[in-house]
Amino acid sequence: MRELLEAVADGSLSPAQAEAELRGYVVGDAGRFDAAREQRRGIPEAIFAEGKSAEQIVALAETALETTGRALLTRVSESLFEALETHLGEAIPDATIDRRTTTVRVTSPEYEQPSLDATVGIATGGTVDGPVADEAGMVLRDAGVTVDRVDDIGVASLDRTLDQLDRLREADVLIVAAGREGALPTVVAGLVDTPVIGVPVASGYGHGGDGEAALAGMLQSCTVLSVVNIDAGFVAGAQATLFARAIDTPRS
């Protein structure tokens, strides 16, 4: 405790960093940021941008950068990204901003990128599944996992799946995102001996076109796979990260 107080007094530690050390989270006007989640859970807290104001997003991102060295944000609209980019460009001009559709990762100049000896394959049925796959991929890259992305292998033409089969089989874990009836994860899971995480995507039209048909199809899969919620790319990426950590330990 005394060392923390002395560090705050001499300026080598900010009050927010000290609060994170003591409580595990930091309290601000935009809410509480769980700075210790990665140490406790193995995956960091992500900032869910949808429904939040630009001021709240900026404040939470600054807290994340100050206490953990990086900020991971999901469901970031164009206007929120512009506000974030503008503010951080002035406040932390040396910060690195990586954006993949609606997912954003910001790292401070001092942040040391981790590395895990594991490969996660991400497969999509079609282009519309891309943003959900991007979200999963960003979580994995944040953890230092090697990502092998294979796009547009939907079962409407099964040859597109089969001609990528060797590549899919090389991954330690697979995330498979698909909309419509959600058949792709079931097909892939029946052809590989690695864990498969199915992600139903809200694409299609008519009955079940909001992702419910894809979710139901994956839950009823006769091959073994795990299933996350509709459009839950972050959850799929986080689950695959935990697999990757378990794989990395004996390899390291």
C-alpha positions in Angstrom: 0.0 0.0 0.0 2.7 2.5 1.0 4.6 1.8 -2.3 1.5 2.6 -4.3 1.0 5.8 -2.4 4.6 6.8 -2.9 4.4 6.0 -6.6 1.3 8.2 -7.0 3.0 11.0 -5.0 6.1 10.9 -7.2 4.1 10.7 -10.4 5.3 7.3 -11.6 1.8 5.9 -11.1 -1.5 7.6 -11.9 -4.4 7.6 -9.5 -6.3 5.4 -12.0 -3.5 2.9 -12.2 -3.3 2.8 -8.4 -7.1 2.3 -8.1 -6.8 -0.6 -10.6 -4.1 -2.2 -8.5 -6.1 -1.9 -5.3 -9.7 -2.6 -6.5 -9.1 -4.3 -9.9 -11.4 -1.8 -11.5 -11.5 2.0 -12.0 -14.6 4.1 -11.4 -15.3 7.1 -13.7 -18.2 9.1 -15.0 -18.7 6.6 -17.8 -18.9 3.6 -15.4 -16.5 1.0 -13.9 -13.7 -0.4 -16.1 -12.5 -3.9 -15.0 -8.8 -3.5 -15.5 -8.0 -6.8 -13.8 -10.2 -9.0 -15.8 -7.4 -10.4 -18.0 -5.4 -11.5 -14.9 -8.5 -13.0 -13.4 -10.3 -14.5 -16.4 -7.7 -14.7 -19.2 -9.4 -12.3 -21.5 -9.7 -8.5 -21.2 -12.8 -6.4 -20.7 -14.0 -5.0 -24.0 -15.9 -1.7 -24.3 -19.3 -2.3 -25.9 -19.8 0.9 -27.8 -23.4 0.5 -28.9 -25.7 2.7 -26.9 -23.0 4.8 -25.4 -22.2 8.4 -26.1 -18.9 9.6 -27.7 -17.9 11.1 -24.4 -18.4 7.8 -22.6 -16.5 5.8 -25.2 -13.6 8.2 -25.1 -13.5 8.2 -21.3 -13.5 4.4 -21.1 -10.9 4.0 -23.8 -8.6 6.4 -22.0 -9.1 4.5 -18.8 -8.3 1.2 -20.5 -5.2 2.6 -22.1 -4.0 4.1 -18.9 -4.5 1.0 -16.8 -3.8 -1.9 -19.3 -2.0 -0.3 -22.2 -4.7 -1.0 -24.7 -8.4 -0.6 -25.3 -10.6 -3.1 -27.2 -13.9 -1.7 -28.4 -16.8 -3.5 -30.2 -19.8 -2.3 -32.2 -18.2 1.0 -32.9 -20.2 3.1 -35.4 -18.6 5.4 -37.9 -19.5 8.6 -35.9 -18.1 7.0 -32.6 -14.9 6.0 -34.4 -14.4 9.5 -35.8 -14.8 11.0 -32.3 -12.5 8.4 -30.8 -9.8 8.9 -33.5 -10.0 12.7 -33.2 -9.6 12.7 -29.4 -6.9 10.1 -29.2 -5.0 11.8 -32.0 -4.7 14.9 -29.8 -4.4 13.2 -26.3 -2.2 10.2 -27.3 -0.7 11.0 -30.7 1.6 7.9 -30.6 -1.2 5.5 -30.0 -1.8 2.8 -32.6 -5.4 2.4 -33.8 -6.4 -0.8 -35.6 -9.9 -0.9 -37.0 -11.7 -3.9 -38.5 -15.3 -2.9 -39.6 -17.0 -2.2 -36.2 -14.2 -3.5 -33.9 -11.4 -1.2 -32.8 -8.2 -1.9 -30.9 -6.0 0.9 -29.6 -2.6 0.4 -28.0 -0.3 2.8 -26.2 3.4 3.2 -27.4 4.6 1.3 -24.3 2.3 -1.7 -24.8 4.0 -5.0 -25.2 2.1 -7.4 -27.6 1.7 -10.9 -26.1 2.2 -14.0 -28.2 0.6 -17.5 -27.9 1.8 -20.5 -29.8 -1.6 -21.5 -31.3 -3.5 -21.0 -34.5 -7.2 -20.3 -34.7 -8.9 -20.6 -38.0 -11.9 -18.3 -38.8 -14.2 -19.4 -41.6 -17.2 -17.5 -42.9 -20.0 -18.7 -45.1 -20.2 -15.4 -47.1 -19.3 -11.7 -47.1 -22.1 -10.7 -44.8 -20.5 -12.7 -42.0 -17.4 -10.6 -42.2 -18.0 -8.1 -39.5 -18.8 -10.8 -36.9 -15.6 -12.7 -38.0 -13.6 -9.4 -37.7 -14.8 -9.0 -34.1 -13.6 -12.6 -33.2 -10.3 -12.1 -35.0 -9.5 -8.8 -33.2 -10.0 -10.5 -29.8 -7.6 -13.3 -30.9 -5.0 -11.0 -32.4 -5.1 -8.9 -29.2 -4.1 -12.1 -27.3 -1.3 -12.8 -29.7 -2.9 -15.8 -31.4 -2.2 -16.5 -35.0 -5.4 -16.2 -37.1 -6.0 -17.9 -40.4 -9.0 -16.4 -42.0 -10.9 -18.4 -44.7 -13.8 -16.5 -46.3 -16.8 -17.4 -48.5 -16.9 -21.2 -48.1 -20.7 -21.5 -47.7 -22.4 -24.8 -48.3 -24.5 -23.4 -51.2 -21.5 -24.8 -53.1 -19.9 -27.5 -51.0 -16.9 -27.6 -53.2 -15.9 -24.2 -51.7 -15.7 -25.9 -48.3 -14.0 -29.0 -49.4 -11.2 -27.3 -51.3 -10.2 -25.5 -48.1 -10.5 -28.6 -45.9 -6.7 -29.2 -45.5 -6.3 -25.7 -44.4 -9.1 -25.9 -41.9 -7.7 -29.1 -40.5 -4.4 -27.4 -39.7 -5.9 -25.0 -37.1 -5.9 -25.8 -33.4 -9.3 -24.3 -33.0 -12.0 -23.2 -35.5 -14.5 -20.4 -35.4 -17.2 -20.8 -38.1 -19.6 -17.9 -38.7 -22.7 -18.4 -40.9 -26.1 -17.0 -41.4 -29.2 -18.3 -43.2 -29.9 -21.8 -41.9 -26.4 -22.0 -40.2 -25.3 -25.3 -41.8 -21.6 -24.5 -42.3 -20.4 -25.1 -38.7 -22.1 -28.5 -38.7 -20.6 -29.5 -42.0 -17.1 -28.3 -40.9 -17.3 -30.0 -37.5 -18.0 -33.3 -39.2 -14.8 -33.1 -41.2 -12.2 -31.9 -38.7 -10.8 -33.2 -35.4 -10.4 -29.8 -33.7 -12.8 -27.9 -31.5 -15.4 -25.9 -33.5 -17.2 -22.8 -32.3 -20.3 -21.9 -34.3 -21.4 -18.3 -34.6 -24.9 -17.7 -36.0 -25.1 -14.5 -38.0 -28.3 -12.4 -38.4 -28.5 -12.7 -42.2 -31.2 -13.9 -44.5 -34.8 -13.0 -44.8 -38.3 -14.2 -44.0 -38.8 -16.7 -41.2 -35.7 -17.0 -39.0 -33.9 -14.4 -41.1 -32.8 -12.5 -38.0 -30.3 -15.3 -37.1 -32.8 -17.5 -35.2 -32.8 -20.1 -37.9 -29.0 -20.2 -37.9 -28.9 -20.4 -34.1 -31.5 -23.2 -33.9 -29.7 -25.2 -36.7 -26.4 -25.0 -34.8 -27.9 -26.0 -31.5 -29.5 -29.0 -33.2 -26.2 -30.0 -34.9 -25.7 -33.7 -35.0 -21.9 -33.1 -35.0 -20.2 -31.9 -31.9 -19.6 -28.1 -31.7 -20.0 -25.2 -29.3 -22.4 -22.4 -30.2 -22.4 -18.8 -29.1 -25.2 -16.3 -29.4 -26.3 -14.5 -32.6 -23.6 -12.2 -33.9 -21.5 -12.8 -30.8 -18.1 -12.6 -32.4 -16.4 -11.3 -29.3 -17.6 -14.3 -27.2 -16.4 -16.7 -29.9 -13.0 -15.0 -30.0 -12.7 -15.0 -26.2 -13.6 -18.7 -26.0 -11.1 -19.5 -28.7 -8.5 -17.4 -26.8 -9.0 -19.6 -23.7 -8.5 -22.7 -25.9 -5.3 -21.1 -27.3 -3.9 -20.3 -23.8 -4.4 -24.0 -22.8 -2.7 -25.1 -26.0 0.2 -22.7 -25.6 1.1 -23.8 -22.1 2.5 -27.3 -22.9 4.0 -26.0 -26.2 5.9 -23.3 -24.3 
